[in-house]
Amino acid sequence: MERGGSSASRSLFPTGPSFTLEDFSNKDFIVRDFVDSLAETAVPASRRSGSANQAFDPKPLIRTFENALSQLGALGEELQEKESELLSQVRRAEIQHDQTLETLGRKLDQSMSQFEALDLTLNNNASSNGSIRGGGNDGGGNIAVQIGEKLEELDRKRRKAQDANFLIQCWTEVSETGQVTSLEEIQRQGGAENKIRCAVIARQLMRISQRLDPASWGQQTNGFRGNGVTNGVTGTNRRHNTREALEKFSELLEQDLLKQFNNSYRRQNFDDMMECAKVLLDFNGGASVIAAFVNQHQFFIDRDQLITDEVTADGDTWDQLADPDSEPPGVEPSLQSLIDEVKIVMQEESFIIKRAFPYYETVLIKFIQRVFQQSIQQRLEMVLDKATTISALAFLRCLHSSRAYIGALVEDLKTHGLTEHPEPCSAQIAQTLDQQLEELFIPYLVGNGYIDREKKSLEEMYNSLLFKFTLYHSRRKKAPTGFMASLAQQGTQLISSAKDAYMERLESSDLTPTQKRTMLRVAGIRDDSSNKNDIEVSEQDGVLSVAYAKRMIGWLAESVRRTLEMGSSSETPKDVNILLNLLLTSMGQVYVETALDAALDLATSQENTKTEPDLSYLPNIRPAVTIANLMSRFITTVLIRLAESNTTIRRSMEAQTKLAIEATERKTNAVMKSTMDVVLNYVPKLLSQQKKLDFKPKDDDLEGLVDTLQTVPCQLICSFLSQKVAVLARQAVDGHNLEMFCSELALAVHRLLFEHFKKFQVNATGGLMVTKDIAKYVSTLREWPLTREVEQIVEVLTEVGYLFIIQPEALKERSRNLASGPADGRMGGGFGGLVGGGNAGVATTAAVGKRLNKADFKQFVLKREDAGSVGVQSVLAGL
């Protein structure tokens, strides 16, 4: 029909949709959706909303699809014309490009021929006029100057052409082979000028790659850039990523330039350093060359500190040193002032010694020994003796800060050069400085003395922090002995020893007042609570705290840092292994596993309870899992990596960590499994309250049933599952773990309900109550995060409800879609593992249980009041 027709003709014979090439250019275009939309627009709205029995009329569809085919044909012809036009433009551009190259080649050959002819002419004139003297000199000089200028211009053009030719050669090479062999040959020739030339060409090639190979830069391109101009890569699909090849070469060149810069710095070749810095500035803004230059310098410290004979740190500074939650304040002020003065004196005296003694190195060595063995050692001993009277942590922090500050002094002196200034100091002087530094701290680092101090300090802080926790659980009533109780016996012994160790240390005579105050503050108890029986603890003291765990890891991280910087690299694996054992014992066993044991005791004690169980222990699972993950991540990323130099110790640490994490996972899974048993023990008790006549009410009870939503057992069970179990489970776990737990529990509840409804006779009115109960059960379970397979299994309950209310004819129809296997959603293997992540239970049930089977169908139908009727019996006979 024509578009200009009347409104009546348009309504009877619609023109159909129109479309253009843009409709098919979208990457989300789907053929099936396109055909469906054509079919929908073809059928008038009046027919779509009409009766289902209305006869099918194919004519609108035929007209719509014929119109669509005609439009598609026209679009195909239009697209073919555009393609032909583009191909012709590409061919013309390629021909023009070849002609341009040929023209430039001829011009270059012509220029070279003219230059050779000119050079030959000049040589002939020079030989023929060699004996001429006198007045022609000025004219000949001007001509020579003009010729020279022209020659220079030609030479510049020649070099520019050669550079362009080499650039094209390099681009062809990298685009066709993915290699930069020509640039690498220039780089291998060495020399600063060649490396700079490589860098300039590499930058130019990067710009060319951006324009001619946009695909390697992540840009969309179809080879056409408008106005018939191609981008130079049309018609070929490059197999090499030019950007990647050029960036790789640039990176290698940058590293080479950085290496050259560092070598020049050592040779004090400032001109070469300047050239390298200029080129590197174009690579990354000069960041790498700045870093290479700065890293070879030491920052000088303020030299205007006052020098006194006493340890000058105030009380707040010492308290900060003893506080494990405070950042270390740094080196002690009097020691810092002395070291700053030594630095100035050493530099000034070196200037004098070199000019006063012919054997200046020997004199300087004696001077260094006197300064270190008298001034610095005496002041260091005074500071450390004072720190010992504060606390063990104050001593360790003070020792570490002093070692770092004196080490910085040694590095500054070696960089300054002393008698060799401004060159680095000689090897003999550097060896003397290192030896004096080592002798200062040997008494504190010999053997296992240092790591034992670190371990003892950490044990005191850990026992203080966990004192109330261990005291609470030592007073907690234990559940009856059993298999899981035997697993927790070791944890009970550990918390008892940790608690007793804290009290013994608190009552020790060698405990300093500051350290005692710190231990009491960390433990959160008063000084007058020396008797542990007088200390009051609350339930909150027995709950896990992620903040406590972070504090423990922070303390350990500080200790690891000190150990790493103070000790030798050969002893580091052994030291971190000692700290690992302390962490696994204190945080893993005493803290996390004790809390899990308490939750497991509470769960197992309620497995056979007749009243509603108390699941308040479930929220303790989440901090347990979080702390275990924090501990595992710290061990993996810090401790084990520091032990990589010793394969035996590293493997031992990995095995210990694996056993500790598995123990935590096992206990966590045991708590969740016991919780599931508690829930599945209580739900049948509620189901047992179901009355026999709940689903077979009498006629005089119909009025009350109208207002009744569900039966009492259904209301109790759904309230328990949604308001108690689901809420607390979400507080305990999340993500995949929550989905696994809820899916397993839903399967078990589904099985109980499946068997439950096989026990009761149901009349027509009672069938409504069954459907209400089942709808409530299903809606309650679907609020949980379930897997897709479990959701389908739960939906089977809805089918069960329908079996009690539909007529025999509909019942016969449903009997045709029955499954042959079991459909009750029986769990395959039980709870599959929460933290560890097994999913065997859900996977086993996923394959079955999505439809009713014949046996279950028959059992449910036989519970209908009209099971003996002819219609129902005929359905059963046809199974």
C-alpha atoms as one frame of an Amber mdcrd trajectory, in Angstrom:
protein
   0.000   0.000   0.000   1.125   3.618  -0.549   1.902   5.893   2.345  -0.497
   8.486   1.099  -3.555   6.263   1.562  -6.497   6.932   3.870  -6.424   6.264
   7.621  -8.754   3.301   7.195  -6.459   1.674   4.624  -3.407   2.290   6.846
  -5.039   0.505   9.795  -6.008  -2.519   7.675  -2.772  -2.837   5.699   0.124
  -1.358   7.702   3.185  -0.390   5.786   5.568  -2.154   8.211   8.724  -0.873
   9.888  11.502   0.853   8.037  15.187   0.640   8.914  18.607   1.799   7.763
  22.204   0.569   7.890  22.655   2.099  11.350  20.116  -0.372  12.747  22.435
  -3.248  11.822  25.727  -1.535  12.796  25.098  -1.899  16.525  27.303  -4.610
  18.085  24.342  -5.704  20.250  22.211  -6.509  17.173  20.635  -9.987  17.346
  18.864 -11.519  14.354  16.307 -13.372  16.434  15.255 -10.216  18.280  14.971
  -8.396  14.941  12.664 -11.065  13.481  10.586 -11.146  16.678  10.092  -7.380
  16.517   8.947  -7.662  12.890   6.457 -10.342  13.890   5.113  -8.254  16.771
   4.588  -5.171  14.619   2.879  -7.266  11.959   0.010  -8.412  14.189  -2.484
  -5.628  14.967  -3.030  -4.736  18.593  -6.673  -5.771  18.382  -5.650  -9.306
  17.414  -2.931  -9.560  20.059  -5.427  -8.761  22.812  -8.148 -10.934  21.367
  -9.312 -14.364  22.354  -6.920 -17.305  22.313  -9.364 -19.200  20.066  -9.178
 -16.585  17.299  -8.033 -18.047  13.959  -4.434 -17.440  12.911  -4.101 -15.000
  10.014  -0.717 -15.211   8.225  -1.319 -12.340   5.799   0.018  -9.507   8.018
   3.194 -11.498   8.646   3.642 -12.200   4.940   3.217  -8.526   4.007   5.592
  -7.411   6.788   8.332  -9.872   5.861   7.983  -9.094   2.133   8.411  -5.394
   2.919  11.452  -6.205   5.133  13.030  -8.329   2.370  12.612  -5.550  -0.153
  14.231  -3.033   2.203  17.083  -5.455   2.984  17.700  -5.880  -0.739  17.886
  -2.132  -1.216  20.240  -1.781   1.737  22.414  -4.587   0.341  22.731  -2.783
  -2.983  23.557   0.480  -1.189  26.187  -1.263   0.932  27.717  -2.894  -2.177
  27.981   0.493  -3.882  29.730   2.005  -0.844  32.134  -0.919  -0.670  32.994
  -0.575  -4.358  33.549   3.165  -3.915  35.851   2.621  -0.953  37.855  -0.032
  -2.809  38.323   2.302  -5.757  39.466   5.114  -3.434  41.970   2.737  -1.828
  43.379   1.744  -5.218  43.681   5.377  -6.305  45.444   6.280  -3.054  47.892
   3.381  -3.434  48.657   4.376  -7.032  49.181   7.997  -5.960  51.468   6.845
  -3.125  53.590   4.765  -5.498  53.827   7.672  -7.953  54.915  10.022  -5.161
  57.678   7.642  -4.080  58.844   7.251  -7.676  58.874  11.054  -8.181  60.866
  11.620  -5.005  63.357   8.947  -6.060  63.870  10.584  -9.452  64.338  13.994
  -7.852  66.873  12.581  -5.425  68.799  10.913  -8.236  68.650  14.166 -10.229
  69.981  16.165  -7.270  72.812  13.714  -6.766  73.711  13.899 -10.471  73.735
  17.702 -10.411  75.893  17.677  -7.301  78.377  15.308  -8.886  78.490  17.460
 -12.053  79.045  20.587  -9.974  81.782  18.920  -7.961  83.498  17.761 -11.166
  83.268  21.292 -12.647  84.799  22.858  -9.534  87.649  20.384  -9.493  88.406
  21.053 -13.184  88.299  24.848 -12.686  90.553  24.615  -9.653  93.166  22.579
 -11.578  93.067  24.796 -14.700  93.264  28.134 -12.797  95.727  27.086 -10.128
  98.466  29.464 -11.426  96.249  32.545 -11.809  97.004  35.433  -9.406  95.737
  38.991  -8.881  92.452  40.793  -9.333  90.120  37.827  -9.747  90.425  36.723
  -6.114  87.426  38.654  -4.740  85.018  37.392  -7.344  86.288  33.862  -6.981
  85.896  34.072  -3.174  82.253  35.156  -3.405  81.502  32.375  -5.801  83.200
  29.888  -3.487  81.123  31.133  -0.540  77.902  30.837  -2.536  78.854  27.391
  -3.700  79.698  26.421  -0.130  76.324  27.643   1.141  74.526  25.719  -1.577
  76.535  22.642  -0.768  75.629  22.938   2.907  71.963  23.322   2.020  72.122
  20.322  -0.267  73.887  18.371   2.438  71.165  19.252   4.930  68.507  18.164
   2.459  70.424  14.981   1.739  70.707  14.122   5.432  67.038  14.957   5.944
  66.125  12.679   3.063  68.371   9.944   4.424  66.781  10.320   7.844  63.309
  10.123   6.297  64.361   7.091   4.270  65.780   5.417   7.397  62.633   6.276
   9.332  60.455   4.695   6.646  62.750   1.693   6.633  62.425   1.311  10.392
  58.643   1.651  10.254  58.376  -0.929   7.489  60.596  -3.225   9.494  58.663
  -2.956  12.742  55.240  -3.109  11.119  56.028  -6.133   8.945  58.345  -8.150
  11.193  57.714  -6.775  14.678  61.487  -6.192  15.056  63.650  -3.063  15.296
  66.875  -4.574  13.998  68.155  -1.344  12.418  67.794   0.607  15.656  69.371
  -2.204  17.645  72.393  -2.143  15.317  72.847   1.574  15.951  72.465   1.010
  19.691  75.098  -1.740  19.678  77.591   0.675  18.114  77.732   2.429  21.481
  78.402   6.044  22.154  76.118   8.740  23.521  75.349  10.223  20.071  74.080
   6.909  18.696  71.871   6.278  21.756  70.397   9.760  21.486  69.682   9.185
  17.796  67.953   5.899  18.679  65.792   7.678  21.223  64.747  10.394  18.734
  63.847   7.836  16.055  61.970   5.716  18.585  59.820   8.724  19.549  59.092
   9.441  15.880  58.140   5.812  15.289  55.775   5.951  18.260  53.961   8.918
  16.692  53.779   7.096  13.356  52.390   4.019  15.110  49.656   6.103  16.700
  48.523   7.359  13.298  49.116   4.329  11.078  48.471   1.470  13.501  45.668
   2.672  15.825  44.611  -0.931  16.506  47.735  -1.523  18.596  46.752   1.542
  20.658  43.286   0.188  21.391  41.503   2.482  18.922  38.700   1.360  16.596
  39.454   1.844  12.906  38.011   0.616   9.611  40.912   1.822   7.488  39.037
   4.957   6.267  39.689   8.402   7.699  37.355  10.544   5.644  37.660  12.426
   2.339  39.016   9.329   0.650  42.322   9.382   2.596  43.473   6.110   4.069
  45.625   5.705   7.133  48.257   3.676   5.384  47.282   0.246   6.660  44.123
  -0.361   4.649  43.874  -3.658   2.903  46.261  -5.536   5.229  45.782  -6.972
   8.671  48.987  -6.424  10.618  50.040  -9.430  12.585  52.541  -7.496  14.737
  51.739  -5.030  17.497  53.938  -2.070  16.619  53.210  -0.288  19.861  54.370
  -3.274  21.929  57.566  -3.690  19.894  58.450   0.010  20.100  57.653   0.247
  23.808  59.822  -2.785  24.487  62.726  -1.236  22.579  62.173   2.116  24.288
  62.215   0.425  27.683  65.490  -1.346  26.902  66.945   1.873  25.566  65.780
   3.718  28.673  67.466   1.155  30.905  70.618   1.438  28.837  70.555   5.218
  29.186  69.950   4.941  32.919  72.889   2.572  33.199  74.986   4.979  31.173
  73.854   7.819  33.426  74.864   5.917  36.563  78.238   5.056  35.076  78.763
   8.675  34.137  77.809   9.708  37.666  80.480   7.430  39.088  83.013   8.844
  36.624  81.786  12.409  37.312  81.203  12.935  33.590  78.698  15.768  33.870
  78.371  16.457  30.137  77.326  12.891  29.415  74.956  12.950  32.404  73.308
  16.081  31.042  72.747  14.513  27.611  71.274  11.357  29.135  68.979  13.386
  31.385  67.641  15.378  28.434  66.744  12.230  26.500  65.248  10.484  29.528
  63.104  13.546  30.166  61.153  12.675  27.013  60.520   9.125  28.175  58.757
   9.656  31.504  59.221  13.260  32.507  62.632  12.546  33.990  61.279  10.478
  36.870  63.714   7.603  36.416  66.808   9.742  36.044  65.818  11.835  39.078
  65.340   8.678  41.136  68.696   7.296  39.981  70.391  10.519  40.992  68.623
  11.021  44.356  69.073   7.413  45.489  72.809   7.904  45.493  72.633  10.751
  47.972  71.989  10.915  51.716  69.939  13.593  53.363  71.849  15.620  55.817
  70.337  16.155  59.261  70.112  19.364  61.155  73.414  20.029  62.919  72.179
  22.571  65.452  71.287  20.076  68.225  72.401  20.824  71.753  75.002  18.497
  73.241  74.592  17.403  76.863  76.074  14.719  79.051  72.705  13.332  80.198
  70.013  11.307  78.480  67.658  14.127  77.584  64.455  12.346  76.530  61.461
  13.382  78.647  58.956  11.081  80.339  56.431  11.270  77.513  59.043  10.079
  75.025  59.913   7.057  77.145  56.226   6.283  77.671  55.759   6.442  73.904
  58.654   4.033  73.435  57.048   1.588  75.890  53.568   1.873  74.346  53.151
  -0.838  71.669  50.286   1.089  70.019  52.357   4.244  69.531  54.782   4.902
  66.720  58.440   4.794  67.870  59.634   8.374  68.424  63.008   7.799  66.770
  66.539   8.064  68.063  67.182   9.472  71.556  67.899  13.247  71.328  71.284
  13.281  73.112  72.589  10.431  70.940  71.265  12.177  67.847  72.997  15.418
  68.804  76.283  13.584  69.324  76.091  11.790  65.974  75.307  15.058  64.166
  78.332  16.675  65.758  80.502  13.667  64.844  79.421  14.001  61.248  80.538
  17.636  61.067  83.779  16.988  62.885  84.701  13.995  60.713  84.211  15.984
  57.507  86.163  18.990  58.773  88.972  16.908  60.230  89.327  14.892  57.030
  90.028  18.098  55.115  92.802  18.920  57.560  94.245  15.397  57.807  94.706
  15.030  54.076  96.749  18.223  53.896  98.705  17.603  57.055  99.797  13.971
  56.722 101.325  12.072  53.817  99.848   8.830  55.190  96.424  10.350  55.723
  94.463   7.102  55.504  96.230   5.615  58.517  95.606   8.752  60.539  91.994
   8.870  59.509  91.490   5.215  60.521  92.811   5.935  64.009  90.609   8.964
  64.295  87.522   6.951  63.284  88.310   4.208  65.822  88.644   6.717  68.632
  85.379   8.457  67.823  83.373   5.219  67.594  84.950   3.342  70.514  84.797
   6.213  72.976  82.243   8.899  72.179  79.562   6.932  70.345  79.866   3.671
  72.291  79.678   5.385  75.693  76.623   7.412  74.737  74.950   4.352  73.170
  75.446   2.317  76.353  73.950   5.106  78.465  70.861   5.324  76.249  70.300
   1.543  76.179  70.794   1.242  79.945  68.119   3.880  80.447  65.795   2.070
  78.000  66.278  -1.200  79.932  64.836   0.461  83.036  61.702   1.397  81.047
  60.578  -1.820  79.331  61.695  -4.581  76.995  59.899  -2.924  74.062  61.551
   0.430  74.821  64.967  -1.274  74.749  64.262  -2.934  71.394  62.928   0.236
  69.809  65.820   2.292  71.127  68.372  -0.273  69.926  66.795  -0.330  66.471
  66.564   3.449  66.072  70.169   3.866  67.273  71.408   1.231  64.843  69.573
   2.874  61.968  70.834   6.362  62.810  74.455   5.344  63.238  74.214   3.285
  60.051  73.026   6.403  58.255  76.047   8.256  59.617  78.378   5.625  58.168
  76.704   5.821  54.768  76.897   9.627  54.795  80.599   9.552  55.566  81.279
   7.022  52.803  79.297   9.092  50.302  81.064  12.284  51.355  84.398  10.628
  50.768  86.171  12.230  53.733  89.780  12.506  52.539  88.741  11.649  48.978
  86.008  14.307  48.800  84.268  14.853  46.438  84.998  11.285  45.235  83.616
   8.341  47.276  85.824   7.277  50.148  88.451   4.580  49.646  87.747   0.895
  50.156  89.917   0.806  53.290  88.057   3.685  54.919  84.682   2.174  54.007
  85.734  -1.169  55.498  86.804   0.568  58.714  83.470   2.384  59.024  81.524
  -0.864  58.517  83.685  -2.691  61.034  83.222  -0.033  63.729  79.456  -0.077
  63.182  79.345  -3.869  63.513  81.440  -3.892  66.707  79.098  -1.394  68.358
  76.110  -3.779  68.190  77.722  -7.238  68.366  77.036  -7.581  72.150  73.292
  -7.182  71.518  73.010  -9.336  68.378  75.247 -12.325  69.155  73.563 -15.738
  69.089  69.799 -15.873  69.684  69.850 -13.054  72.222  68.085 -10.498  70.053
  65.316 -12.720  68.670  64.675 -14.076  72.183  64.128 -10.513  73.384  61.695
  -9.880  70.512  59.769 -13.061  71.253  59.578 -12.335  74.985  58.352  -8.797
  74.367  55.647  -9.994  71.957  54.539 -12.737  74.358  54.083 -10.202  77.141
  52.005  -7.911  74.920  49.911 -10.778  73.522  49.255 -12.232  76.992  48.278
  -8.785  78.237  45.898  -8.119  75.360  44.233 -11.544  75.611  44.195 -11.773
  79.416  40.498 -11.023  79.885  39.668 -13.262  76.939  41.584 -16.205  78.377
  40.216 -15.519  81.870  36.634 -15.525  80.582  37.026 -18.823  78.744  38.863
 -20.444  81.608  35.777 -19.758  83.767  33.326 -20.853  81.097  31.371 -24.023
  81.770  32.572 -26.767  79.518  30.229 -28.976  77.546  30.120 -32.743  78.233
  33.223 -34.545  77.062  33.193 -36.083  73.624  35.139 -36.307  70.400  35.132
 -32.553  69.690  35.889 -31.821  73.343  39.080 -33.855  73.031  40.116 -31.715
  70.067  39.730 -28.577  72.205  41.793 -29.936  75.090  45.044 -28.503  73.741
  43.463 -25.060  73.386  42.255 -25.188  76.985  45.761 -25.918  78.183  47.152
 -23.052  76.090  44.742 -20.422  77.435  45.443 -21.592  80.980  49.213 -21.297
  80.499  48.860 -17.882  78.799  46.718 -16.590  81.679  49.103 -17.912  84.332
  52.138 -16.530  82.478  50.605 -13.067  82.473  49.883 -13.130  86.204  53.346
 -14.443  87.019  54.990 -11.753  84.918  52.805  -9.083  86.494  53.944 -10.180
  89.960  57.614 -10.490  88.955  60.096  -8.400  90.928  62.179  -7.422  87.882
  59.188  -5.842  86.127  59.718  -2.105  85.717  56.958   0.312  86.782  56.473
   1.589  83.233  56.204  -1.914  81.821  53.713  -2.901  84.528  51.534   0.114
  83.725  51.659  -0.764  80.037  50.682  -4.395  80.666  47.761  -3.338  82.879
  46.595  -0.774  80.347  46.735  -3.224  77.440  44.901  -5.850  79.511  42.268
  -3.320  80.582  42.491  -4.007  84.327  43.287  -1.866  87.352  46.467  -2.000
  89.386  44.593  -3.131  92.503  43.232  -6.224  90.679  46.289  -8.357  91.312
  44.171 -11.302  92.362  42.737 -12.905  89.249  39.707 -14.140  91.182  38.731
 -10.518  91.846  38.831  -9.512  88.194  35.399  -9.215  86.637  34.879 -10.231
  83.005  31.831  -9.933  80.788  30.576 -11.892  77.827  31.991  -9.204  75.569
  35.478 -10.039  76.873  35.074 -13.568  75.505  34.133 -12.421  71.989  36.653
 -12.185  69.157  37.713  -8.718  68.050  39.190  -7.985  64.620  40.662  -4.794
  66.064  42.601  -6.880  68.599  43.905  -9.090  65.789  45.044  -6.060  63.792
  46.891  -4.739  66.821  48.627  -8.098  67.253  49.641  -8.206  63.593  50.821
  -4.587  63.775  53.046  -5.402  66.751  54.426  -8.434  64.966  55.056  -6.451
  61.770  57.103  -3.921  63.746  59.075  -6.745  65.316  59.703  -8.349  61.914
  60.959  -5.038  60.577  63.397  -4.648  63.470  64.598  -8.233  63.112  65.109
  -7.826  59.377  67.132  -4.620  59.734  69.107  -5.638  62.806  70.049  -9.241
  62.003  71.970 -10.819  59.174  70.247 -12.110  56.067  71.423 -15.660  56.758
  69.608 -15.687  60.121  66.391 -14.099  58.844  64.581 -17.381  57.932  65.240
 -18.843  61.364  64.107 -15.665  63.121  60.857 -15.317  61.187  60.119 -18.996
  61.832  60.287 -18.298  65.571  57.922 -15.369  65.181  55.600 -17.512  63.045
  55.290 -20.115  65.793  54.429 -17.371  68.281  51.742 -15.951  65.961  50.157
 -19.345  65.279  50.057 -20.149  68.965  48.802 -16.813  70.300  46.432 -15.724
  67.553  45.594 -19.069  65.982  45.177 -21.395  68.944  44.772 -19.238  72.060
  42.521 -16.649  70.398  40.646 -17.946  67.338  40.397 -21.654  68.111  39.369
 -21.004  71.718  36.438 -18.875  70.530  35.471 -21.546  68.006  35.663 -24.227
  70.700  33.295 -22.188  72.863  30.846 -21.804  69.978  31.068 -25.515  69.219
  30.439 -26.413  72.856  27.319 -24.268  72.890  26.115 -25.708  69.586  26.642
 -29.379  70.479  24.962 -28.912  73.841  21.725 -27.939  72.042  21.575 -30.662
  69.413  18.924 -32.558  71.417  17.204 -29.636  73.101  13.410 -29.601  73.249
  13.117 -25.833  73.467  14.057 -23.208  70.881  17.869 -23.297  70.578  20.091
 -20.328  71.322  22.088 -19.512  68.185  23.662 -16.315  69.514  27.119 -17.864
  69.087  26.877 -17.720  65.280  28.011 -14.066  64.841  31.367 -15.075  66.373
  32.140 -17.066  63.229  32.671 -14.013  61.022  35.463 -12.411  63.099  37.059
 -15.860  63.398  37.150 -16.252  59.627  38.310 -12.655  59.149  41.124 -13.015
  61.673  42.205 -16.318  60.141  42.337 -14.673  56.703  44.330 -11.723  58.050
  46.781 -14.042  59.740  47.132 -16.250  56.662  47.678 -13.257  54.365  50.325
 -11.744  56.641  52.153 -15.051  56.909  52.068 -15.619  53.161  53.020 -12.115
  52.047  55.576 -11.288  54.757  56.948 -14.123  56.858  57.224 -16.890  54.265
  58.710 -14.551  51.671  61.427 -13.558  54.110  62.336 -17.242  54.495  62.698
 -17.961  50.763  66.493 -18.100  51.010  66.223 -21.249  53.170  64.116 -23.874
  51.396  63.898 -26.218  54.399  62.626 -23.560  56.803  60.270 -22.117  54.196
  58.650 -25.474  53.566  58.362 -26.078  57.300  56.667 -22.696  57.740  54.272
 -23.411  54.880  53.372 -26.779  56.434  52.782 -25.220  59.872  50.627 -22.502
  58.389  48.607 -25.001  56.384  47.947 -27.137  59.473  46.913 -24.090  61.509
  44.528 -22.771  58.848  43.077 -26.228  58.311  42.471 -26.556  62.062  40.592
 -23.254  62.034  38.602 -24.280  58.982  37.802 -27.647  60.513  36.479 -26.104
  63.707  34.561 -23.439  61.807  32.937 -26.081  59.650  32.202 -28.143  62.759
  30.354 -25.185  64.314  28.277 -24.646  61.174  27.585 -28.373  60.818  26.518
 -28.587  64.453  24.309 -25.532  63.931  22.646 -27.287  61.031  22.064 -30.332
  63.227  20.548 -28.104  65.922  18.151 -26.522  63.432  17.225 -29.844  61.833
  16.580 -31.308  65.271  14.265 -28.467  66.287  12.244 -28.260  63.047  10.884
 -31.856  63.334   9.827 -31.089  66.900   7.737 -28.211  65.594   6.388 -30.349
  62.765   5.313 -32.958  65.296   2.857 -30.386  66.695   0.843 -30.656  63.462
  -2.647 -31.984  64.259  -4.196 -34.759  62.207  -7.295 -32.705  61.448  -5.381
 -29.544  60.423  -5.726 -30.573  56.780  -9.090 -32.340  57.150 -11.333 -29.753
  58.769 -15.014 -30.286  59.339 -17.677 -28.241  57.617 -18.445 -26.240  60.767
 -14.791 -25.093  60.862 -14.915 -23.426  57.469 -15.602 -19.958  58.841 -12.460
 -19.993  60.970 -10.330 -21.335  58.131 -11.143 -18.377  55.912  -9.259 -15.999
  58.203  -6.430 -18.450  58.972  -3.274 -17.851  56.948  -1.210 -20.872  57.978
  -1.283 -23.592  60.587   0.494 -23.017  63.902   3.501 -25.315  63.186   4.074
 -23.556  59.869   4.061 -20.130  61.528   6.475 -21.275  64.235   8.894 -22.900
  61.784   8.926 -19.993  59.330   9.407 -17.491  62.146  12.299 -19.555  63.538
  13.978 -19.962  60.149  13.603 -16.378  58.952  13.981 -14.351  62.148  16.578
 -16.498  63.915  18.476 -18.835  61.626  18.684 -16.648  58.512  19.500 -13.438
  60.393  22.253 -15.008  62.501  23.657 -16.984  59.579  24.096 -13.750  57.621
  25.979 -12.305  60.582  28.217 -15.380  60.667  29.189 -15.854  57.018  28.646
 -14.228  53.656  29.157 -14.762  49.954  29.703 -18.317  48.768  29.919 -19.681
  52.311  26.476 -18.294  53.175  25.037 -19.694  49.951  26.472 -23.142  50.698
  25.127 -23.190  54.255  21.659 -21.958  53.299  21.445 -24.331  50.341  22.318
 -27.376  52.440  19.898 -26.323  55.165  17.140 -25.612  52.650  17.596 -29.065
  51.138  17.300 -30.685  54.540  14.180 -28.660  55.446  12.739 -29.484  52.046
  13.233 -33.173  52.726  11.527 -32.918  56.127   8.546 -31.072  54.648   8.387
 -33.512  51.752   7.987 -36.427  54.116   5.779 -34.419  56.483   2.956 -33.903
  53.984   2.828 -37.636  53.199   1.510 -38.306  56.714  -1.819 -36.445  56.658
  -5.193 -37.061  55.037  -6.349 -33.991  53.128  -9.872 -33.080  52.072 -10.850
 -30.392  49.610 -10.888 -27.618  52.222  -7.723 -28.884  53.873  -5.981 -28.732
  50.520  -6.223 -24.959  50.710  -4.472 -25.029  54.090  -1.764 -27.274  52.609
  -1.142 -24.829  49.772  -1.003 -21.904  52.239   1.516 -23.708  54.421   3.635
 -24.772  51.465   3.548 -21.275  49.963   4.796 -19.883  53.281   7.543 -22.501
  53.517   8.673 -21.861  49.967   8.650 -18.063  50.338  10.656 -18.363  53.561
  13.299 -20.578  51.968  13.506 -18.458  48.822  14.482 -15.434  50.924  17.778
 -17.218  51.577  20.701 -16.981  49.143  20.320 -20.361  47.426  21.966 -21.898
  44.403  19.888 -22.150  41.246  19.583 -25.943  41.556  18.367 -25.744  45.139
  15.808 -23.083  44.214  14.386 -25.444  41.608  14.250 -28.281  44.147  12.430
 -26.073  46.675   9.863 -25.171  44.017   8.861 -28.845  43.904   6.972 -28.239
  47.168   4.623 -25.922  45.292   3.783 -28.774  42.935   2.962 -30.911  45.978
   0.410 -28.377  47.181  -1.363 -28.374  43.861  -1.840 -32.146  44.017  -4.346
 -31.718  46.870  -6.596 -29.096  45.264  -6.751 -29.763  41.522  -9.425 -31.840
  39.826  -8.782 -35.396  38.560  -8.576 -34.140  34.963  -5.765 -31.698  35.828
  -4.198 -34.365  38.026  -3.994 -36.662  35.023  -2.298 -33.912  33.012   0.363
 -33.391  35.716   1.033 -37.138  35.894   2.459 -36.983  32.381   5.429 -34.817
  33.466   6.724 -37.013  36.275  10.381 -37.931  36.691  11.647 -41.469  37.046
  14.290 -40.735  39.748  13.878 -39.573  43.345  12.536 -36.064  43.882  12.803
 -35.435  47.570  16.104 -33.503  47.390  18.095 -35.856  49.590  21.481 -34.437
  50.491  24.482 -36.158  49.003  27.268 -36.318  51.537  26.144 -33.697  54.081
  27.601 -30.252  54.637  30.429 -29.788  52.161  32.748 -27.468  54.074  32.301
 -23.785  54.914  35.731 -22.191  55.014  37.428 -24.875  52.972  34.766 -24.559
  50.304  33.448 -28.018  49.428  30.208 -28.183  47.460  29.698 -31.884  47.032
  26.384 -31.852  48.889  24.682 -29.396  46.586  26.286 -30.846  43.479  24.873
 -34.288  44.260  21.323 -33.029  44.604  21.585 -30.708  41.638  21.143 -33.544
  39.215  17.838 -34.746  40.712  14.866 -33.395  42.577  13.608 -30.872  40.007
  10.393 -32.847  39.325   8.155 -35.277  41.195   8.605 -38.953  40.499   5.823
 -41.485  40.167   6.238 -43.041  43.608   6.018 -39.707  45.459   3.175 -38.573
  43.230   1.182 -41.678  44.118   1.820 -41.275  47.871   0.592 -37.702  47.862
  -2.475 -38.456  45.753  -3.449 -41.353  48.015  -3.712 -38.847  50.884  -6.533
 -37.029  49.115  -9.965 -37.626  50.576 -11.270 -38.528  47.120  -8.437 -40.971
  46.422 -10.990 -43.766  46.020 -12.996 -41.964  43.360 -13.118 -43.228  39.801
 -11.283 -40.188  38.404  -8.359 -40.376  40.838  -8.110 -44.158  40.549  -7.912
 -43.889  36.779  -4.999 -41.441  37.171  -3.175 -43.796  39.517  -3.823 -46.742
  37.248  -2.243 -44.896  34.336   1.084 -44.301  36.126
